[in-house]
Amino acid sequence: MILWIIVILMVLTIVSLLLIKNKGLRYGLGGLFAILLIASVAALSANMSNHFGMEKVTQTKTKAIYSAAPANVPVGMLMAKKIEQHHYVLVYKDAATDKKATAHFAPDKDDMLNSLKKTASFKKVDIKQAQLTTRTTKWQYSSDFTKWLFKMKEDNHLVHVKYTAKVPLNWQVIAK
């Protein structure tokens, strides 16, 4: 909507400066529309560069994960392969009834920009059931007005997603 407002203010500025005969009214309205035009362009620029009208929102979700080892192995196991400083590909089962463990958090080669915003790690803690904590941070419009004003397309405004697998102290972590 801000783009339409900028176009309308530009037209109003030009029309008022060129077509109004009364000198006081011409400069008054022309100046007013020009100031509003500059303010609108500045607001759009601030939104695009510094997320003006938005705020960071963080959501945390936790779910249970299960050992990557076969069912007949009594020890819990998590497999991890380090692919960069703070990112691992983790192998575990999503449900206790799963036959095979699957790899999670491998980078998506078709969407590298979003892959760079996602990290996965693990840590051993004093808990009974292994769990995966997902912490998602996104930019969200701070009000309905700013959403109406600046939203130009459907965009998720993802800042980062951090996955942390927390495993019991008695689990084996096989890391490469």
C-alpha positions in Angstrom: 0.0 0.0 0.0 2.9 2.3 0.7 3.9 2.2 -3.0 0.4 3.4 -4.0 0.5 6.1 -1.4 3.9 7.3 -2.8 2.5 7.4 -6.3 -0.6 9.3 -5.2 1.4 11.8 -3.2 3.8 12.3 -6.1 0.9 13.0 -8.5 -0.7 15.4 -5.9 2.5 17.2 -5.5 3.0 17.7 -9.2 -0.6 18.7 -9.8 -0.8 21.1 -6.9 2.5 22.8 -8.0 1.6 23.1 -11.7 -2.2 23.5 -11.9 -3.2 25.6 -8.9 -3.3 29.4 -9.8 -3.5 30.8 -6.2 0.2 31.2 -5.2 -0.4 30.7 -1.4 -2.6 27.6 -1.9 -0.2 26.2 -4.6 2.9 26.4 -2.3 1.0 25.3 0.8 -0.5 22.2 -0.8 2.6 21.5 -2.9 4.8 21.7 0.2 2.5 19.6 2.3 2.3 16.9 -0.3 6.0 17.0 -0.9 6.7 16.6 2.8 4.3 13.7 3.0 5.9 12.2 -0.1 9.4 12.4 1.5 8.1 11.0 4.8 6.5 8.0 2.9 9.7 7.3 1.0 11.7 7.5 4.2 9.3 5.1 6.0 9.5 2.6 3.1 13.3 2.8 3.2 13.4 2.4 7.0 11.1 -0.6 6.7 13.2 -2.3 4.0 16.6 -1.6 5.7 15.9 -1.6 9.5 12.5 -3.4 9.7 10.7 -0.2 10.8 7.2 -1.2 12.0 8.2 -4.7 12.8 9.4 -6.6 15.9 11.3 -9.8 16.5 9.1 -12.7 17.8 10.5 -15.9 19.1 8.6 -19.1 19.4 9.9 -22.2 21.2 8.6 -25.8 20.6 9.7 -29.0 22.2 9.0 -32.6 21.0 10.3 -36.0 22.0 12.9 -37.7 19.9 14.0 -41.4 20.0 17.2 -43.3 19.8 18.8 -43.9 16.4 19.9 -47.4 17.6 17.8 -50.5 16.7 15.1 -51.5 19.1 17.1 -54.4 20.5 20.0 -52.1 21.7 19.4 -51.0 25.3 21.5 -47.8 25.0 20.1 -44.6 23.5 22.1 -43.2 20.6 22.2 -39.9 18.6 24.4 -39.6 15.6 25.7 -36.2 14.5 27.8 -35.0 11.6 29.4 -31.6 11.9 29.1 -29.6 8.6 30.1 -26.1 9.9 31.0 -24.4 13.1 27.5 -24.4 14.8 25.6 -26.8 12.5 25.2 -30.6 12.7 23.1 -33.1 10.7 21.4 -35.2 13.4 20.2 -38.7 13.0 17.4 -40.0 15.3 14.0 -41.5 15.2 10.9 -39.3 15.2 8.7 -41.9 16.8 9.3 -44.9 19.1 7.7 -47.1 16.4 10.0 -46.0 13.6 12.1 -48.9 12.1 14.9 -46.7 10.9 16.4 -43.5 12.1 16.4 -40.6 9.6 18.8 -37.6 9.0 17.5 -34.2 10.0 18.7 -30.6 9.3 20.7 -31.3 6.2 21.0 -28.0 4.2 18.5 -27.6 1.4 20.7 -27.0 -1.7 17.7 -25.5 -3.5 17.1 -22.8 -0.8 20.6 -22.0 0.5 19.5 -18.6 1.9 17.1 -20.1 4.4 19.4 -23.0 5.0 22.0 -20.5 6.3 19.5 -19.2 8.8 19.0 -22.6 10.4 21.4 -24.3 12.8 21.3 -27.6 14.7 23.3 -28.8 17.7 23.1 -31.2 20.5 23.9 -31.4 24.2 23.8 -33.9 27.0 21.7 -32.9 29.9 20.2 -34.5 33.0 16.8 -35.5 31.6 14.9 -38.9 31.2 13.5 -38.5 27.6 15.5 -37.1 24.7 13.9 -34.0 23.2 14.3 -31.6 20.4 13.8 -27.9 21.1 13.1 -25.6 18.1 13.6 -21.9 18.7 12.2 -19.8 15.7 12.8 -16.1 15.5 10.9 -14.1 12.8 10.2 -10.5 12.0 6.5 -9.7 12.5 4.6 -6.6 11.9 4.0 -4.7 15.1 0.4 -3.7 14.3 -2.3 -4.2 11.7 -1.7 -0.8 10.4 2.0 -1.4 9.7 1.1 -4.8 8.1 -1.4 -3.1 5.9 1.0 -0.3 5.0 4.2 -2.2 4.3 3.2 -5.8 3.4 4.0 -6.1 -0.4 4.1 -9.9 -0.7 3.7 -13.0 1.5 7.0 -13.4 3.2 8.0 -15.2 6.3 10.7 -12.7 7.4 12.7 -15.5 9.0 15.6 -14.4 11.2 16.9 -17.8 12.3 15.8 -21.2 13.5 17.9 -23.0 16.1 17.3 -26.7 16.7 18.8 -28.2 19.9 18.7 -31.9 20.6 18.9 -32.6 24.3 19.8 -36.1 25.2 20.1 -37.9 28.5 23.5 -38.3 30.0 23.4 -42.1 29.5 23.0 -41.8 25.7 25.9 -42.3 23.3 26.5 -39.5 20.9 28.4 -40.5 17.8 29.8 -37.4 16.3 32.0 -37.1 13.2 
